[in-house]
Every structure is written in C-alpha cells, then in structure tokens.
C-alpha cells in the first residue's frame, strides 16, 4: 500500500477529486494548507501597495492506494492538476506497512476496501 500526499492549487481541487473518483479512488482526506516551495512566496500589489506573501494557500489530499494503483493515480492527478506554471504542487509517495479498520479489526487492503 502507498500513502499519497498530494499538494495542489486550491482551484484544481474539484477537478482532481473528480478525476480520482472516475478511476475508483473514493477514500481521501482533504485539508486546506499553507506553504512555500522554491519560489519562496509571491509579491502582489493591492491598491498601489506591494505585499509579500511568504506562505501560499494550497489544498492537500491524502489517500492510501494499492501498490498496483499507484502509477495510475499519479498520472491521473498530474493530468488533472497541471497548469504548466510554477506552484502546481507536489505528490509525495510513502509506503504504508499496515492499516486497521477500527470498527471491524480488518487489516491491510481489507481495511481499505481494496
């Protein structure tokens, strides 16, 4: 099993989640987050005054998928989230050693309904 931590632009959240649903990925956790990458924030001008924003709003999607589905999910997210501009986001892939469904005690892929 793999844990995918997907950081994307907030305006791409609906298209990414819809794309994930079309390939059968329904279980996910979504958070609004702030962060900075290589660009170290952005400068904006509002009413003639320049502002520096160090941490940019992003959306974070976390989902656990089977090893077999991982590449398909990566391709799907990249297609749905890409604008070609700096700040499109990142996907982090981590190994998951086990999962437990609290209600039934099921473990591994059974706990995730995979």
N, CA, C and O atoms as CSV, one atom per row, in Angstrom:
chain,resi,resn,atom,element,x,y,z
A,1,UNK,N,N,0.841,-1.182,0.000
A,1,UNK,CA,C,0.000,0.000,0.000
A,1,UNK,C,C,0.880,1.237,0.000
A,1,UNK,O,O,1.987,1.223,0.538
A,2,UNK,N,N,0.386,2.299,-0.601
A,2,UNK,CA,C,1.109,3.569,-0.676
A,2,UNK,C,C,0.227,4.696,-0.150
A,2,UNK,O,O,-0.969,4.754,-0.436
A,3,UNK,N,N,0.836,5.583,0.619
A,3,UNK,CA,C,0.183,6.813,1.043
A,3,UNK,C,C,0.605,7.897,0.079
A,3,UNK,O,O,1.797,8.161,-0.077
A,4,UNK,N,N,-0.355,8.528,-0.568
A,4,UNK,CA,C,-0.072,9.639,-1.471
A,4,UNK,C,C,-0.483,10.926,-0.773
A,4,UNK,O,O,-1.639,11.090,-0.380
A,5,UNK,N,N,0.464,11.828,-0.624
A,5,UNK,CA,C,0.205,13.161,-0.093
A,5,UNK,C,C,0.327,14.101,-1.278
A,5,UNK,O,O,1.415,14.297,-1.818
A,6,UNK,N,N,-0.789,14.676,-1.678
A,6,UNK,CA,C,-0.882,15.460,-2.907
A,6,UNK,C,C,-1.120,16.915,-2.529
A,6,UNK,O,O,-2.126,17.240,-1.899
A,7,UNK,N,N,-0.198,17.787,-2.912
A,7,UNK,CA,C,-0.322,19.223,-2.643
A,7,UNK,C,C,-0.600,19.906,-3.979
A,7,UNK,O,O,0.200,19.800,-4.908
A,8,UNK,N,N,-1.730,20.605,-4.081
A,8,UNK,CA,C,-2.131,21.215,-5.353
A,8,UNK,C,C,-2.682,22.623,-5.134
A,8,UNK,O,O,-2.903,23.057,-4.004
A,9,UNK,N,N,-2.895,23.316,-6.242
A,9,UNK,CA,C,-3.558,24.618,-6.200
A,9,UNK,C,C,-5.022,24.417,-5.767
A,9,UNK,O,O,-5.672,23.473,-6.217
A,10,UNK,N,N,-5.538,25.290,-4.904
A,10,UNK,CA,C,-6.930,25.123,-4.448
A,10,UNK,C,C,-7.946,25.119,-5.595
A,10,UNK,O,O,-8.959,24.424,-5.519
A,11,UNK,N,N,-7.686,25.877,-6.638
A,11,UNK,CA,C,-8.639,25.936,-7.746
A,11,UNK,C,C,-8.677,24.643,-8.564
A,11,UNK,O,O,-9.570,24.466,-9.393
A,12,UNK,N,N,-7.727,23.745,-8.342
A,12,UNK,CA,C,-7.695,22.466,-9.040
A,12,UNK,C,C,-8.301,21.327,-8.215
A,12,UNK,O,O,-8.379,20.195,-8.692
A,13,UNK,N,N,-8.727,21.613,-6.989
A,13,UNK,CA,C,-9.219,20.569,-6.095
A,13,UNK,C,C,-10.405,19.806,-6.689
A,13,UNK,O,O,-10.404,18.575,-6.675
A,14,UNK,N,N,-11.400,20.497,-7.200
A,14,UNK,CA,C,-12.578,19.822,-7.745
A,14,UNK,C,C,-12.236,18.937,-8.933
A,14,UNK,O,O,-12.745,17.821,-9.038
A,15,UNK,N,N,-11.378,19.420,-9.833
A,15,UNK,CA,C,-11.034,18.612,-10.998
A,15,UNK,C,C,-10.201,17.395,-10.605
A,15,UNK,O,O,-10.357,16.328,-11.199
A,16,UNK,N,N,-9.323,17.535,-9.620
A,16,UNK,CA,C,-8.508,16.402,-9.178
A,16,UNK,C,C,-9.371,15.354,-8.477
A,16,UNK,O,O,-9.247,14.163,-8.761
A,17,UNK,N,N,-10.241,15.786,-7.568
A,17,UNK,CA,C,-11.082,14.811,-6.860
A,17,UNK,C,C,-12.050,14.126,-7.826
A,17,UNK,O,O,-12.312,12.931,-7.684
A,18,UNK,N,N,-12.579,14.853,-8.794
A,18,UNK,CA,C,-13.466,14.241,-9.792
A,18,UNK,C,C,-12.703,13.203,-10.613
A,18,UNK,O,O,-13.232,12.129,-10.898
A,19,UNK,N,N,-11.474,13.515,-10.992
A,19,UNK,CA,C,-10.655,12.571,-11.754
A,19,UNK,C,C,-10.341,11.328,-10.928
A,19,UNK,O,O,-10.338,10.216,-11.455
A,20,UNK,N,N,-10.076,11.512,-9.634
A,20,UNK,CA,C,-9.815,10.367,-8.763
A,20,UNK,C,C,-11.054,9.482,-8.644
A,20,UNK,O,O,-10.943,8.256,-8.640
A,21,UNK,N,N,-12.219,10.090,-8.550
A,21,UNK,CA,C,-13.461,9.318,-8.465
A,21,UNK,C,C,-13.677,8.487,-9.722
A,21,UNK,O,O,-14.170,7.362,-9.643
A,22,UNK,N,N,-13.312,9.031,-10.887
A,22,UNK,CA,C,-13.534,8.299,-12.139
A,22,UNK,C,C,-12.674,7.045,-12.244
A,22,UNK,O,O,-13.032,6.119,-12.971
A,23,UNK,N,N,-11.542,6.994,-11.530
A,23,UNK,CA,C,-10.711,5.783,-11.566
A,23,UNK,C,C,-10.939,4.908,-10.334
A,23,UNK,O,O,-10.209,3.941,-10.117
A,24,UNK,N,N,-11.947,5.242,-9.528
A,24,UNK,CA,C,-12.331,4.394,-8.408
A,24,UNK,C,C,-11.701,4.729,-7.073
A,24,UNK,O,O,-11.798,3.939,-6.134
A,25,UNK,N,N,-11.055,5.887,-6.962
A,25,UNK,CA,C,-10.474,6.315,-5.688
A,25,UNK,C,C,-11.500,7.196,-4.993
A,25,UNK,O,O,-11.760,8.320,-5.423
A,26,UNK,N,N,-12.086,6.674,-3.906
A,26,UNK,CA,C,-13.137,7.412,-3.199
A,26,UNK,C,C,-12.714,7.842,-1.806
A,26,UNK,O,O,-13.192,8.864,-1.314
A,27,UNK,N,N,-11.835,7.095,-1.158
A,27,UNK,CA,C,-11.415,7.432,0.187
A,27,UNK,C,C,-10.250,8.406,0.181
A,27,UNK,O,O,-9.170,8.093,-0.320
A,28,UNK,N,N,-10.471,9.575,0.734
A,28,UNK,CA,C,-9.409,10.585,0.785
A,28,UNK,C,C,-9.707,11.571,1.899
A,28,UNK,O,O,-10.852,11.744,2.317
A,29,UNK,N,N,-8.649,12.212,2.367
A,29,UNK,CA,C,-8.776,13.282,3.350
A,29,UNK,C,C,-8.264,14.554,2.697
A,29,UNK,O,O,-7.203,14.551,2.072
A,30,UNK,N,N,-9.013,15.644,2.838
A,30,UNK,CA,C,-8.654,16.906,2.197
A,30,UNK,C,C,-8.475,17.975,3.264
A,30,UNK,O,O,-9.297,18.110,4.171
A,31,UNK,N,N,-7.385,18.734,3.144
A,31,UNK,CA,C,-7.097,19.817,4.089
A,31,UNK,C,C,-6.701,21.072,3.321
A,31,UNK,O,O,-6.097,20.994,2.251
A,32,UNK,N,N,-7.049,22.226,3.878
A,32,UNK,CA,C,-6.533,23.496,3.368
A,32,UNK,C,C,-5.237,23.770,4.120
A,32,UNK,O,O,-5.214,23.771,5.351
A,33,UNK,N,N,-4.165,24.002,3.377
A,33,UNK,CA,C,-2.851,24.195,3.990
A,33,UNK,C,C,-2.178,25.426,3.390
A,33,UNK,O,O,-2.620,25.949,2.367
A,34,UNK,N,N,-1.111,25.881,4.033
A,34,UNK,CA,C,-0.287,26.962,3.512
A,34,UNK,C,C,1.148,26.481,3.496
A,34,UNK,O,O,1.558,25.703,4.357
A,35,UNK,N,N,1.916,26.943,2.515
A,35,UNK,CA,C,3.313,26.534,2.452
A,35,UNK,C,C,4.083,27.356,1.447
A,35,UNK,O,O,3.550,28.255,0.796
A,36,UNK,N,N,5.361,27.017,1.340
A,36,UNK,CA,C,6.207,27.685,0.354
A,36,UNK,C,C,7.146,26.664,-0.243
A,36,UNK,O,O,7.576,25.722,0.423
A,37,UNK,N,N,7.450,26.862,-1.478
A,37,UNK,CA,C,8.377,25.994,-2.184
A,37,UNK,C,C,9.566,26.799,-2.638
A,37,UNK,O,O,10.015,27.712,-1.944
A,38,UNK,N,N,10.069,26.464,-3.793
A,38,UNK,CA,C,11.260,27.115,-4.333
A,38,UNK,C,C,11.036,28.608,-4.543
A,38,UNK,O,O,11.959,29.402,-4.359
A,39,UNK,N,N,9.819,29.001,-4.926
A,39,UNK,CA,C,9.570,30.412,-5.234
A,39,UNK,C,C,9.546,31.296,-3.999
A,39,UNK,O,O,9.584,32.519,-4.133
A,40,UNK,N,N,9.484,30.725,-2.794
A,40,UNK,CA,C,9.527,31.462,-1.525
A,40,UNK,C,C,8.436,32.528,-1.407
A,40,UNK,O,O,8.703,33.643,-0.958
A,41,UNK,N,N,7.230,32.194,-1.803
A,41,UNK,CA,C,6.128,33.135,-1.676
A,41,UNK,C,C,5.939,33.962,-2.932
A,41,UNK,O,O,6.615,33.757,-3.940
A,42,UNK,N,N,5.009,34.900,-2.854
A,42,UNK,CA,C,4.709,35.754,-4.004
A,42,UNK,C,C,4.563,37.194,-3.553
A,42,UNK,O,O,4.283,37.477,-2.388
A,43,UNK,N,N,4.759,38.102,-4.510
A,43,UNK,CA,C,4.523,39.531,-4.265
A,43,UNK,C,C,3.298,39.947,-5.044
A,43,UNK,O,O,3.150,39.628,-6.223
A,44,UNK,N,N,2.422,40.666,-4.365
A,44,UNK,CA,C,1.221,41.168,-5.020
A,44,UNK,C,C,1.080,42.649,-4.727
A,44,UNK,O,O,1.597,43.157,-3.732
A,45,UNK,N,N,0.376,43.327,-5.607
A,45,UNK,CA,C,0.100,44.749,-5.407
A,45,UNK,C,C,-1.408,44.897,-5.230
A,45,UNK,O,O,-2.191,44.472,-6.079
A,46,UNK,N,N,-1.800,45.506,-4.115
A,46,UNK,CA,C,-3.201,45.723,-3.822
A,46,UNK,C,C,-3.384,47.197,-3.491
A,46,UNK,O,O,-2.821,47.705,-2.521
A,47,UNK,N,N,-4.178,47.872,-4.307
A,47,UNK,CA,C,-4.440,49.312,-4.144
A,47,UNK,C,C,-3.146,50.117,-4.057
A,47,UNK,O,O,-3.012,51.025,-3.236
A,48,UNK,N,N,-2.209,49.767,-4.910
A,48,UNK,CA,C,-0.966,50.525,-5.003
A,48,UNK,C,C,0.090,50.181,-3.976
A,48,UNK,O,O,1.179,50.754,-3.999
A,49,UNK,N,N,-0.206,49.256,-3.073
A,49,UNK,CA,C,0.755,48.877,-2.035
A,49,UNK,C,C,1.223,47.447,-2.319
A,49,UNK,O,O,0.412,46.551,-2.554
A,50,UNK,N,N,2.536,47.252,-2.294
A,50,UNK,CA,C,3.087,45.929,-2.557
A,50,UNK,C,C,3.127,45.101,-1.272
A,50,UNK,O,O,3.559,45.576,-0.222
A,51,UNK,N,N,2.664,43.845,-1.382
A,51,UNK,CA,C,2.657,42.933,-0.252
A,51,UNK,C,C,3.462,41.688,-0.592
A,51,UNK,O,O,3.439,41.211,-1.727
A,52,UNK,N,N,4.172,41.168,0.399
A,52,UNK,CA,C,4.890,39.899,0.256
A,52,UNK,C,C,4.098,38.831,1.008
A,52,UNK,O,O,3.842,38.966,2.205
A,53,UNK,N,N,3.714,37.774,0.304
A,53,UNK,CA,C,3.037,36.640,0.921
A,53,UNK,C,C,4.028,35.486,0.954
A,53,UNK,O,O,4.373,34.929,-0.088
A,54,UNK,N,N,4.488,35.127,2.153
A,54,UNK,CA,C,5.501,34.088,2.277
A,54,UNK,C,C,4.924,32.685,2.138
A,54,UNK,O,O,5.581,31.798,1.594
A,55,UNK,N,N,3.707,32.475,2.621
A,55,UNK,CA,C,3.101,31.151,2.568
A,55,UNK,C,C,1.840,31.209,1.714
A,55,UNK,O,O,0.941,32.013,1.962
A,56,UNK,N,N,1.790,30.353,0.715
A,56,UNK,CA,C,0.727,30.362,-0.281
A,56,UNK,C,C,-0.304,29.290,0.065
A,56,UNK,O,O,0.051,28.193,0.497
A,57,UNK,N,N,-1.574,29.614,-0.127
A,57,UNK,CA,C,-2.657,28.660,0.135
A,57,UNK,C,C,-2.594,27.512,-0.876
A,57,UNK,O,O,-2.447,27.735,-2.077
A,58,UNK,N,N,-2.705,26.293,-0.372
A,58,UNK,CA,C,-2.732,25.087,-1.188
A,58,UNK,C,C,-3.787,24.148,-0.626
A,58,UNK,O,O,-4.287,24.359,0.479
A,59,UNK,N,N,-4.124,23.122,-1.379
A,59,UNK,CA,C,-5.006,22.058,-0.901
A,59,UNK,C,C,-4.186,20.781,-0.813
A,59,UNK,O,O,-3.366,20.489,-1.684
A,60,UNK,N,N,-4.421,20.021,0.258
A,60,UNK,CA,C,-3.704,18.760,0.448
A,60,UNK,C,C,-4.709,17.624,0.434
A,60,UNK,O,O,-5.709,17.645,1.152
A,61,UNK,N,N,-4.421,16.627,-0.403
A,61,UNK,CA,C,-5.238,15.417,-0.478
A,61,UNK,C,C,-4.353,14.265,-0.014
A,61,UNK,O,O,-3.235,14.091,-0.497
A,62,UNK,N,N,-4.869,13.485,0.925
A,62,UNK,CA,C,-4.157,12.289,1.360
A,62,UNK,C,C,-5.041,11.084,1.070
A,62,UNK,O,O,-6.229,11.077,1.393
A,63,UNK,N,N,-4.441,10.062,0.454
A,63,UNK,CA,C,-5.171,8.844,0.162
A,63,UNK,C,C,-4.206,7.668,0.192
A,63,UNK,O,O,-3.023,7.810,-0.117
A,64,UNK,N,N,-4.725,6.510,0.567
A,64,UNK,CA,C,-3.932,5.285,0.559
A,64,UNK,C,C,-4.467,4.415,-0.562
A,64,UNK,O,O,-5.670,4.170,-0.655
A,65,UNK,N,N,-3.556,3.947,-1.419
A,65,UNK,CA,C,-3.936,3.125,-2.573
A,65,UNK,C,C,-3.101,1.855,-2.592
A,65,UNK,O,O,-2.065,1.768,-1.932
A,66,UNK,N,N,-3.558,0.879,-3.350
A,66,UNK,CA,C,-2.784,-0.349,-3.512
A,66,UNK,C,C,-1.541,-0.045,-4.347
A,66,UNK,O,O,-1.512,0.926,-5.103
A,67,UNK,N,N,-0.530,-0.878,-4.203
A,67,UNK,CA,C,0.702,-0.702,-4.981
A,67,UNK,C,C,0.401,-0.702,-6.478
A,67,UNK,O,O,1.018,0.042,-7.240
A,68,UNK,N,N,-0.551,-1.541,-6.896
A,68,UNK,CA,C,-0.886,-1.661,-8.317
A,68,UNK,C,C,-1.541,-0.393,-8.866
A,68,UNK,O,O,-1.368,-0.070,-10.042
A,69,UNK,N,N,-2.282,0.319,-8.041
A,69,UNK,CA,C,-2.995,1.527,-8.494
A,69,UNK,C,C,-2.148,2.788,-8.435
A,69,UNK,O,O,-2.543,3.815,-8.987
A,70,UNK,N,N,-1.004,2.739,-7.784
A,70,UNK,CA,C,-0.224,3.940,-7.504
A,70,UNK,C,C,0.114,4.728,-8.773
A,70,UNK,O,O,-0.137,5.932,-8.825
A,71,UNK,N,N,0.670,4.085,-9.782
A,71,UNK,CA,C,1.064,4.800,-11.005
A,71,UNK,C,C,-0.131,5.417,-11.714
A,71,UNK,O,O,-0.044,6.537,-12.219
A,72,UNK,N,N,-1.245,4.698,-11.756
A,72,UNK,CA,C,-2.463,5.214,-12.388
A,72,UNK,C,C,-2.947,6.469,-11.665
A,72,UNK,O,O,-3.359,7.438,-12.305
A,73,UNK,N,N,-2.899,6.452,-10.344
A,73,UNK,CA,C,-3.325,7.610,-9.559
A,73,UNK,C,C,-2.382,8.782,-9.803
A,73,UNK,O,O,-2.838,9.913,-9.970
A,74,UNK,N,N,-1.080,8.530,-9.827
A,74,UNK,CA,C,-0.109,9.602,-10.084
A,74,UNK,C,C,-0.375,10.265,-11.430
A,74,UNK,O,O,-0.411,11.492,-11.522
A,75,UNK,N,N,-0.559,9.466,-12.470
A,75,UNK,CA,C,-0.829,10.006,-13.809
A,75,UNK,C,C,-2.124,10.810,-13.829
A,75,UNK,O,O,-2.186,11.885,-14.426
A,76,UNK,N,N,-3.153,10.287,-13.177
A,76,UNK,CA,C,-4.453,10.956,-13.140
A,76,UNK,C,C,-4.357,12.318,-12.457
A,76,UNK,O,O,-4.895,13.308,-12.952
A,77,UNK,N,N,-3.668,12.360,-11.316
A,77,UNK,CA,C,-3.528,13.625,-10.584
A,77,UNK,C,C,-2.704,14.617,-11.401
A,77,UNK,O,O,-3.073,15.788,-11.499
A,78,UNK,N,N,-1.606,14.171,-11.983
A,78,UNK,CA,C,-0.774,15.089,-12.766
A,78,UNK,C,C,-1.551,15.676,-13.944
A,78,UNK,O,O,-1.422,16.864,-14.238
A,79,UNK,N,N,-2.358,14.848,-14.624
A,79,UNK,CA,C,-3.166,15.353,-15.738
A,79,UNK,C,C,-4.192,16.378,-15.268
A,79,UNK,O,O,-4.397,17.396,-15.929
A,80,UNK,N,N,-4.833,16.119,-14.141
A,80,UNK,CA,C,-5.908,16.996,-13.657
A,80,UNK,C,C,-5.389,18.269,-12.993
A,80,UNK,O,O,-6.084,19.285,-12.998
A,81,UNK,N,N,-4.181,18.237,-12.422
A,81,UNK,CA,C,-3.686,19.370,-11.630
A,81,UNK,C,C,-2.723,20.281,-12.381
A,81,UNK,O,O,-2.460,21.396,-11.931
A,82,UNK,N,N,-2.200,19.835,-13.501
A,82,UNK,CA,C,-1.144,20.592,-14.182
A,82,UNK,C,C,-1.671,21.826,-14.901
A,82,UNK,O,O,-2.613,21.746,-15.689
A,83,UNK,N,N,-1.046,22.975,-14.615
A,83,UNK,CA,C,-1.310,24.199,-15.372
A,83,UNK,C,C,-0.077,24.591,-16.187
A,83,UNK,O,O,-0.162,25.429,-17.085
A,84,UNK,N,N,1.065,23.983,-15.872
A,84,UNK,CA,C,2.317,24.329,-16.535
A,84,UNK,C,C,3.024,25.510,-15.908
A,84,UNK,O,O,4.052,25.960,-16.415
A,85,UNK,N,N,2.484,26.020,-14.808
A,85,UNK,CA,C,3.061,27.180,-14.138
A,85,UNK,C,C,3.750,26.758,-12.846
A,85,UNK,O,O,3.465,25.694,-12.297
A,86,UNK,N,N,4.660,27.603,-12.366
A,86,UNK,CA,C,5.288,27.373,-11.074
A,86,UNK,C,C,4.197,27.329,-10.007
A,86,UNK,O,O,3.275,28.144,-10.031
A,87,UNK,N,N,4.297,26.386,-9.073
A,87,UNK,CA,C,3.322,26.295,-7.996
A,87,UNK,C,C,2.221,25.287,-8.228
A,87,UNK,O,O,1.232,25.279,-7.495
A,88,UNK,N,N,2.366,24.423,-9.244
A,88,UNK,CA,C,1.346,23.400,-9.496
A,88,UNK,C,C,1.265,22.388,-8.362
A,88,UNK,O,O,0.204,21.804,-8.141
A,89,UNK,N,N,2.352,22.167,-7.643
A,89,UNK,CA,C,2.305,21.292,-6.482
A,89,UNK,C,C,3.267,20.128,-6.556
A,89,UNK,O,O,4.132,20.059,-7.430
A,90,UNK,N,N,3.092,19.207,-5.609
A,90,UNK,CA,C,3.940,18.026,-5.484
A,90,UNK,C,C,3.080,16.852,-5.053
A,90,UNK,O,O,1.996,17.024,-4.496
A,91,UNK,N,N,3.592,15.644,-5.323
A,91,UNK,CA,C,2.987,14.418,-4.819
A,91,UNK,C,C,4.089,13.656,-4.097
A,91,UNK,O,O,5.149,13.396,-4.667
A,92,UNK,N,N,3.838,13.303,-2.854
A,92,UNK,CA,C,4.781,12.520,-2.065
A,92,UNK,C,C,4.218,11.112,-1.923
A,92,UNK,O,O,3.044,10.934,-1.598
A,93,UNK,N,N,5.058,10.118,-2.168
A,93,UNK,CA,C,4.646,8.722,-2.107
A,93,UNK,C,C,5.398,8.057,-0.958
A,93,UNK,O,O,6.628,8.079,-0.912
A,94,UNK,N,N,4.637,7.459,-0.022
A,94,UNK,CA,C,5.221,6.787,1.139
A,94,UNK,C,C,4.662,5.371,1.236
A,94,UNK,O,O,3.519,5.119,0.856
A,95,UNK,N,N,5.471,4.456,1.744
A,95,UNK,CA,C,4.999,3.098,1.994
A,95,UNK,C,C,4.129,3.072,3.241
A,95,UNK,O,O,4.414,3.757,4.223
A,96,UNK,N,N,3.072,2.281,3.194
A,96,UNK,CA,C,2.209,2.055,4.349
A,96,UNK,C,C,2.363,0.581,4.718
A,96,UNK,O,O,2.102,-0.299,3.897
A,97,UNK,N,N,2.780,0.318,5.934
A,97,UNK,CA,C,3.025,-1.055,6.361
A,97,UNK,C,C,1.752,-1.782,6.747
A,97,UNK,O,O,1.666,-2.998,6.577
A,98,UNK,N,N,0.773,-1.076,7.257
A,98,UNK,CA,C,-0.468,-1.719,7.664
A,98,UNK,C,C,-1.549,-0.664,7.825
A,98,UNK,O,O,-1.262,0.523,7.973
A,99,UNK,N,N,-2.790,-1.115,7.793
A,99,UNK,CA,C,-3.952,-0.267,8.067
A,99,UNK,C,C,-4.941,-1.120,8.841
A,99,UNK,O,O,-5.034,-2.326,8.612
A,100,UNK,N,N,-5.673,-0.511,9.745
A,100,UNK,CA,C,-6.642,-1.238,10.563
A,100,UNK,C,C,-7.969,-0.487,10.545
A,100,UNK,O,O,-8.021,0.708,10.835
A,101,UNK,N,N,-9.040,-1.198,10.202
A,101,UNK,CA,C,-10.380,-0.617,10.294
A,101,UNK,C,C,-10.832,-0.788,11.738
A,101,UNK,O,O,-10.995,-1.915,12.206
A,102,UNK,N,N,-11.032,0.295,12.433
A,102,UNK,CA,C,-11.324,0.258,13.863
A,102,UNK,C,C,-12.609,-0.520,14.157
A,102,UNK,O,O,-12.648,-1.306,15.103
A,103,UNK,N,N,-13.641,-0.313,13.370
A,103,UNK,CA,C,-14.938,-0.943,13.635
A,103,UNK,C,C,-14.874,-2.461,13.596
A,103,UNK,O,O,-15.464,-3.119,14.453
A,104,UNK,N,N,-14.160,-3.045,12.604
A,104,UNK,CA,C,-14.182,-4.496,12.409
A,104,UNK,C,C,-12.868,-5.196,12.758
A,104,UNK,O,O,-12.838,-6.414,12.935
A,105,UNK,N,N,-11.797,-4.434,12.856
A,105,UNK,CA,C,-10.491,-5.044,13.102
A,105,UNK,C,C,-9.831,-5.553,11.835
A,105,UNK,O,O,-8.746,-6.131,11.903
A,106,UNK,N,N,-10.456,-5.353,10.674
A,106,UNK,CA,C,-9.846,-5.774,9.404
A,106,UNK,C,C,-8.515,-5.040,9.221
A,106,UNK,O,O,-8.343,-3.903,9.662
A,107,UNK,N,N,-7.572,-5.734,8.550
A,107,UNK,CA,C,-6.249,-5.160,8.361
A,107,UNK,C,C,-5.843,-5.166,6.895
A,107,UNK,O,O,-6.413,-5.880,6.070
A,108,UNK,N,N,-4.835,-4.344,6.597
A,108,UNK,CA,C,-4.274,-4.297,5.251
A,108,UNK,C,C,-5.255,-3.792,4.217
A,108,UNK,O,O,-6.044,-2.887,4.487
A,109,UNK,N,N,-5.203,-4.388,3.008
A,109,UNK,CA,C,-6.081,-3.967,1.927
A,109,UNK,C,C,-7.553,-4.120,2.289
A,109,UNK,O,O,-8.382,-3.330,1.839
A,110,UNK,N,N,-7.892,-5.128,3.099
A,110,UNK,CA,C,-9.289,-5.329,3.519
A,110,UNK,C,C,-9.798,-4.140,4.326
A,110,UNK,O,O,-10.971,-3.780,4.227
A,111,UNK,N,N,-8.938,-3.539,5.110
A,111,UNK,CA,C,-9.333,-2.377,5.925
A,111,UNK,C,C,-9.661,-1.185,5.052
A,111,UNK,O,O,-10.443,-0.318,5.442
A,112,UNK,N,N,-9.063,-1.139,3.862
A,112,UNK,CA,C,-9.288,-0.010,2.950
A,112,UNK,C,C,-10.358,-0.300,1.914
A,112,UNK,O,O,-10.755,0.590,1.162
A,113,UNK,N,N,-10.825,-1.539,1.870
A,113,UNK,CA,C,-11.804,-1.896,0.863
A,113,UNK,C,C,-11.181,-2.048,-0.516
A,113,UNK,O,O,-11.859,-1.890,-1.531
A,114,UNK,N,N,-9.886,-2.356,-0.551
A,114,UNK,CA,C,-9.200,-2.521,-1.841
A,114,UNK,C,C,-9.330,-3.933,-2.363
A,114,UNK,O,O,-8.812,-4.245,-3.436
